[in-house]
Amino acid sequence: MNKRILVTGDSICDHNYYRGRRSTADSPEPRGFRHKTAAGGALLLKELIEQVTGNLPGWKTEFGLNDNFETLPATHHAFCLWEPQVMNPDEKDAGKQIQVWRAVEPPLGYGHPELFAQPDETAKQRPEAILGHDDPTAASPEIIVVDDAGLGFRNLAAKKHWPFSKVNKKLKWVVLKLTGSVGEGDLWKEIVKHCHEKLVVIVPADQLRQHDIRISRGLSWEATAEDLAAELLDNPALQPLLAARYSRGRWTKHCDCGTAGAANVWRCSKGTANRFWARWR
């Protein structure tokens, strides 16, 4: 019998625009401007998990909602411009230089609400972003992964699509990839109510910084980890994280090597953080 990973949450339709070199109609350059749509948000997370677990015998990854991302409402469409860049610019030999596609910062953003859209822009869009199965827990998954991007899945109106209402003895972990305030909202309350002992929370450090969490930026890995440990102990805004069995804060150091780090918090049965460690690569 297959072990199941159920992925759910906010789906996004990613619009990727690739800058070309054909600046005029008669340009001899072979590479022109391209536009591709792809699954984003929870759907992309599902694809990544499938790839990672593809060689594990007996595991199956499923998506708990409608997977037609192209018909999502305009507010669920994200736009990004990509341009080719040389990954190793210090290499003098042009034949050894490696070109990669990198996103132009800042990204282009998300689509505007249908209230301001033209009729032809809404022709293929469904009115509801969150469509799913009648019983999201029918598969009795061992692991539930939720991508909360703040696009509606966290709201009480989507409760019928939350896979936490029934007791599932097979359930071992609930992984919440969180965007927004920590410990707030209907989805958080529901998860903590039913699954707090199995809850793993993943939240970006930049997201915490937006909510008056004092975490240093660009000093050192040690300083960032120490700041986070101190905030967990003293800042009431982070106390809800201790309701989860595990919490993971991740950050990126903005430098040419693109390294990233993460801090992990393990909660003991008394609700205090009795283990804290950080690592980077």
Buried (B, 14 or more C-beta within 10 A) or exposed (E): EEBBBBBBBBBBBBBBBBBBEEEEEEEEEEEEEEEEEBBBBBBBBBBEBBEEBEEEEEBBBBBBBBEEBEBBBBBBBBBBBBEBEEEEEEEEEEEEEEEEEEEEEEEEEBBEEBEEBEEEBEEEBEEEBBBBBEEBBEBEBBBBBBBBBEBBBBEEEBEEBBBBBEEBEEBEBBBBBBBBBBBEBBBBEBBBEBBBEBBBBBBBBEBBBEEEBEBBEEEEBEEBBBBBBEBBEEBEBBBBBBBBBBBBBBBEBEEEEEEEBBBBBEBEEEEEBEEBEBEBE
